[in-house]
């Protein structure tokens, strides 16, 4: 997504800032910048929510037999005949 959105420079800057922020005695301000990069690049939960990104499974899950709709021969086979009058008496 970063390549598709043209964010390669932002990713590189995030990596550079993260390397600096992980050094001993790094400033709180630098750590805040890294957190902002994480949010803007979707690397945090908040960033994923803001970008409306979801992680998908490696392989799409097949619906179980209980979830599959039964095969019908025709649209008419879905209808059920109810005896009696419509007034419910």
Steps between C-alpha positions, in 0.01 A plus 500: 500500500785740574638459149154532350438819699846644423619492861844346449673814628283499814584134563872574466473797738309287750776237496767766548314665787431164663871415492579833667217463755628157606837643600569543873391836635292590194260789547132461574427732205675260262296211640183703441602556137548125454156435649351750255673324210363168623149644509525662156646187340244264656757324718298551818147396587385862486670547163335190359161619621551847356609357163213247516746215446434144608734204513380210295561131550769339288239293317134593471291287730247275336152516651410192701224269383269648761556850358450404135153566364330186373490471124155555355373374169309821433376820658161335542649233729567773760129565542290310751129443470310579819148367537226701665382853451726804527310653794669267748172376653 
